[in-house]
Amino acid sequence: MSDVAGRLLEEFDQYVMNHIPIRFIRLSDMTFVGRDDIRKHFRSFVPQTNLFGIYKPSRVVRYAILSHRWLDSGEPTYEEMKAGTATGPGYKKLKNFCEQARKQNVEFAWSDTCCIDKGSSTELDESIRSMFRWYRNSAICIVHLAKSTTIEDILRDEWTERGWTLQELLAPFHIKFFNKHWMPMTNDSNDKQKEATTEILQTLEKATGIPHNEIYWQFNPGPFKVDERMVWAARRKTTRVEDVAYSLMGIFDVSLQIAYGEGGDRAFCRLIEAIMQAGDPSVLNWKGTAAKHHTSDAIPRSPRSFLDRRELKLASGGRLEMTMTGLGLRMPLVILPLNLPSAKATGKGRACITFDCLLYPNVKIDINVDNSSDHGQYRYALGIINYSLVKDGSLREVVEMQGKSAGIPLKCRPIDLFSSSTSVPRTTGVVGFGFGFENLDQKFGPWKKILDEGLIEVNFPITPRFYIGRKYLEIVYL
């Protein structure tokens, strides 16, 4: 055996043991087979050379995978299939799936109802964390729309509303849709053709809110465009609350330990923390009530937190250092002091107030805050998230800012706000870094995110970029 052939076989073995499902249904006799059986079956198809560099194990190991809406009861289980006792409507659906899989010229098929031994916590954990990859590596994903007869019916089909089916739509390269009678919904061999004008793709866009180019193109998983992708999941439902987070791991290409019983809030917090490690600022672009996180107010409660986000069109490619600590989410931000105007909204409750930027007086920033007489006690600032550190002509490090930037609205309170001091605050209404007391060297606590407020876009009059001193870069814990 040549060195090339040996390397190709090694690559094939690694792929089979790590990147495909643990077991399959063999279509010839409807029995289970494991990865070792798959390796033996396809091993002879591995080429001896890779002349044009086109060999990929996924082209050799071909299998069909099912995407569907589970029945309330009656789905075939692993134990029933193993014992050969599976019956009922769920088993009939499985047989119809296998019949369509045979027509796709594959020998093996996988369904989440029966191909996972859910009595094994280790196997269940691996299956959930690998699910996106298993769907991506399939030769064909067969989608059964149990509530649809026509393409128009997809708009009301439950399949478009479930949590797990989001990745089942995005992950595969080849998809074939079947209606409730198991009739193909189009005449195309692949309903994910690179053709954006097909009726089914346009209908899927309406039903899911996902742009058709993200559906038909090769969707790229990863922890970026977080705000946009969270919106796709915002109105989807899962039976187990933890699955809101677990079903998004593959889309964002992160891994979590599976811990059913931890609760949806805790699971989603862990998902966000994992996504934040990549440093894409879009994960901060949400509004509303923060999650009940033990240290941070910068973690959203669920995908729904991203529904009211602002549409920010910022320069891409920048990463923000984000680290979760015992003090909160640690981030270096450019702190721009804000000036509270003397003319403020009246009344109580939330109010939108326009602040001036002290460094750039022409810049006006609208922030939703709690309107009260205590405004003058606080400092306000905007923590800019998209910036770069560069060297100037004298090789000193300075901060490069974008003409179109985004920031987190912040405030901090005097440490002795409720002390018995007789000092009287200044009445100028100026709150930024120059704020102080007439007879007291006032001290302030750490910066805090203004609750319920999201990222704010700022358009500086200096474009496309400008520079400010390194002294304005500050580590904050939110």
Secondary structure, 3 states (H helix, E strand, C coil): CCHHHHHHHHHHHHHHHHCCCCEEEECCCCEEEEHHHHHHHHHHHCCCCCCCCCCCHHHHCCCEEEECCCCCCCCCCHHHHHHCCCCHHHHHHHHHHHHHHHHCCCCEEECCCCCCCCCCHHHHHHHHHHHHHHHHCCCEEEEECCCCCCHHHHHHCHHHHECHHHHHHHCCCCEEEECCCCCECCCCCCCCCCCCCCHHHHHHHHHHCCCHHHHHCCCCCCCCCHHHHHHHHCCCECCCCCHHHHCCHHHHCCCCCCCCCCCHHHHHHHHHHHHHCCCCHHHHCCCECECCCCCCCCCECCHHHHCCCCCCCCCCCCCCCCEEECCEEEEEEEEEEEECCCCCCCCCCEEEEEEEECCCCCCEEEEEEECCHHHHHCEEEEEECCEEEEECCCCCEEEEEECEEEEEEEEECECCCCCCCCCCECCCCCCCCCCCECCCCCCECCCEECCECCCEEEECCCCCEEEECHHHEEEEEC
